[in-house]
């Protein structure tokens, strides 16, 4: 059998096999990639509002501004107190958005301490300021131990459009 005759006999079979494999691939993968809908939903519950006060002029470290925090307050259902001075906000700005890295210590009205750190993103959009954070709580307090075991999200905002009035957040637990 010559090469030409071999190609003529095998090519139609190969073409049919390739078409079959492509069809099977489309059937198996197609629905999974084209129907990108969530199979679950997320629910949240309000934990607290928080107001941070700036504690001095930010320090310039290139793309990163380090803003000392002078304290503040937090309040919510069953969780109230003071944000102690001494925290800071490391805000790195690149390509029109800011990455946040904030660390503060909370003192509850009943004298317990909670370390709060969060990262987030902030940038201007056509509809306003996009400002979202993911807080992480750590405490040795038995009363507030539940904070060690949650996923939280938050949204920042300014009152009066100025950081001098405080840095405001609403914080939610993902259920």
N, C-alpha and C positions, 0 to 999 in steps of 0.2 A: 504494500500500500504506500503510495507516494505521500509526501508532505501535504500537497495541495488537497488530496483526497481525504487525508486524516483530518485536516482543519475543517473541511466541509462537513464531515460527519460528526465532529465533536463540538463545533461552535454552536449549532442550534441547541444542543443539550445544555451547554454551559450557559448560554443566554437565558434559557428557560429556568435553570437552577438559580442564576443570579436574580432574576425577576421574582422568583418565589421567595428567596431569602429576603429581598428588600421588602416585599409585601408583608411577610411575617414580622420583620423588624418594625415596620410601621404600625402593624396591629398591636404588637406587644408594647412598644414604647409610646406610640402616639397618644393614647388616652391618658397616660400618666403625665406627659409633659404638656398636653394641651388643656387639661382640666386642673389647673393649678388653683384649687380652692381649698380652704382650710377645713380640716376635719373636726376641729375643736374651736372653742371660743375662749377668750380671756375675760375674766371678770376682775374688778378691782374694788378696793374699799379704802376710803379716805383715812389716812393715819394722822396727818398734822399739816399745819401751815407753819412756815418758818420765815423769819426775817433776819437777815445778816446785815451787820453794819460794817462799813469799811473802817480799818484801823490805822490808816495812814496812806501816804502816797505809794503807788505801785513801784516796784523796782524793775528796771528794764534789764532783761537778760537775753537780748536778741529777739528772736521770734516769741519768746515767753515773757509775759509780764507776771510778776509775783506780787499779789495784792494781800497785804496783811489784813486780817479780819479782827474787828474790835469787839466782837460778841454779837448778841442778839437775843431773840426769844423764839420759842416754838410752842404751839398749842394745838391740841386735838382731843378727840374723845379718849380720856384716860392717859394722856401723855402731854404733860405741860412742863415748862421750865425755862431755863436760861442757856444760851449758847455762850460759853466762856471765851474771853479774849485769848488770843494766841494762835488761832487757826490761820490758814492762808488759802488763797486761790491761785493755782498755777494755771494761767490761761495762755495757751500756745496758739498763735494765729498764723495760718498758712492758707493761701489760695482762697481767701474770702470767708473762711469759717474759723471758729475758735473751738479748740478742744479744752475742756475744763477738767481740772483735777483739784478737788477741794477736800480739806480735812479740818474737822472741828470737833470739839468736845462739848457734849450736852450735859447739863446737870438738871435732873428732874426736880420738881417742887418738893419731892420727898427725899432728896439728897442722894439719889443714885446717879452714877456716871455712865454715859453712853458715848462711845467713839463713833463718829459718823464720817465716812468718806464717800465721795461720789465723783464719778466721771460723767462727762456729758459733752454735748455739742450745742453750739450757739452760732446762728448766722441769720442774716437778713433774707427775707423772701418777699415776693410781691404782696403777700397778705400780712406781712409783719415779721416779727422776730420769732424764729424757730429756736426754742431753748428747752432741751430735754436732758434729763439726768437719770442715772441709775444709782441710787443710794445703797450703801452697805453699812449695816449697823453691827457693832460689837459691844457686848457688855458682859460683866460678871454678875450683874444683878439677877437674882432669881425671879423677881417680879417682872422684869422686862426681858427675860430670856427669850421670849417668843420672837423678839426682833432679830435674834441671831439666826433664825430659821426661816426667814421670808425673802422673797424677791420683791423689791420696791422700785417704783419709777416716780419721776417727778417732772414738774413743769415750772420753769422759772418765768418771772415777769417783773416789770418795773412799774411802780406807781409814780405817775407824773413824768414818766419817760426819762428819769434821771437816777443814776446809781447812788447819788448823794442821799436820796430818800430811803435807801435800803435795797437789799437784794431779796426778792420775795420768791418763795417756792410753795407749791402744794405737792405733798408727797402721798403716794398711794401704795398699798400692798396689792400685789397680784395674788388673787385667790387660787 
